[in-house]
Amino acid sequence: MSMSLAQRVLLTWIFSLIFLIMLVLKLDKKIQWNWFLVFLPVWTFDAILLLMLIVKMAGRCKPGFDPRNGAENLKKRVWYLVAILLKLAFCLTLCVKLERLMEIWLSFVCIPLWTLLIGAMVELGYSVFHFRRD
């Protein structure tokens, strides 16, 4: 399952555009859909990313896999997996809050987002300031 850069960008733009159109229609009260339906393009895109990531991680189990630079690559993919799951958790709790299915404080809704942003800052700092020891 390999996609070119242009295909990934196009897929991202299509799902973002569909989500933004649905969000604007919902906020303008043109549609009376459930918030879970409005966020469906986001979850579909995340499911595709999750599937591609799992396939790549499972590719490490096949015979003939070259383990060079494997530990570093595996750590990065595990971080991507955690990031996608945190984003999904944030979207899910946000929809629950917007639909008023449960009384959740907004600060609790944002905990997965804050964790994701802190992890992204750590990842960025590590990739910028990482020095190889040869």
Secondary structure, DSSP 8 states (H G I E B T S, - for coil): ----HHHHHHHHHHHHHHHHHHHHHHHTTS----HHHHTHHHHHHHHHHHHHHHHHHHGGGSTT---TTHHHHHHHHHHHHHHHHHHHHHHHHHHHHHHTSS---HHHHTHHHHHHHHHHHHHHHHHHH-----
